[in-house]
């Protein structure tokens, strides 16, 4: 939500298990202002992790791009590794 606007979405298409950006759809106010960051990333082979690691002014429209990258990261967390690490750290503390 930026400037009292709370409608719209950003959909990023990536290969399974990769952060490479294959395509983007933005349906929101200022979509044209948001798209260039994804176009630049696609042109230069930068993935969603790079967008996530980029400093974005807050609150601005561009923060939506970072949010979309963060959602991708949360949805692609390596659950098996995270579960193993949780068990390891629980064991070490015990």
N, C-alpha and C positions, 0 to 999 in steps of 0.2 A: 504494500500500500504506500503510495507516494502522492503527495499533493492532493489528498482526499480521494484519489482514484483507487478503487479496489476491484476492478473488473479486468479480466484478461488472463492470458497465460503465455508461457514460453515453452515450446516443445523442442528438444534437441535430439536429433537422431545420431546414434553412435553404433559402431560395431559391437557385438556382444563381448563384454569384458574389457573393452578399450575405451579410452576417453577421447579418441579422435572424433572430431565433429564432421559428420557427413552432410547434415542439413539442419536447418532451423526454421521453425514457424513461430512468429510472434503475433499474437492477436491482443492488442492493447493500445491505449493512447501512447503516442510517441514511439511506436514500433520502429519507425524509420530512424530514430535516434539511438535505438538499442541494437539494431542489426549490424552496424559497421564493426563492432567489436568481434562478433562471430565471423563476419566475412574476413576480417584481417586474420583471425585465428585459423580459419580454414585455408586461406591462401598461403600461410607460412607454416602450416603443419603443427600448430599449437593446439593442445587438447584442453579439455575442461579443467584439468588440474592447474594449468597455467592461468586460466581466467579466474579460478578460485583463489589463486595466489596473488592476483593483481589487486592493488589498492583501489578501491572505489569510494568516492565521496558518499557520505551518508547524511541525510536521506536524499537520494537522487534517483532518477529513473535507471541509471546504469547499475545500481545496486541489484536490480532484478536479474541481471546477467550473472552476477556472483551467486545470488540465491539459487538460480537454476543449476549452476555448476555444483553448488553444495548439495542440492537434492540428488544429483547424479551420484556424487561421492557417497552419500549415505545409503543410497539404494544399491550400490555396488561394493559395499564393504565386504571383505573376505571373512564371512561368518565362521568358517572352520578355524581359521587362524585366530580370530578374536576369541572364540570359545576356548581354544587351547591355551592362549595367553591368560585368560581369566582363571582357568584351573591352575596354571603354573603359579600365578601370583597369589592365589588363595593358599596353595600348598606352601609357598615360601613364607607367608605370614604366619602360618599355623605352627 
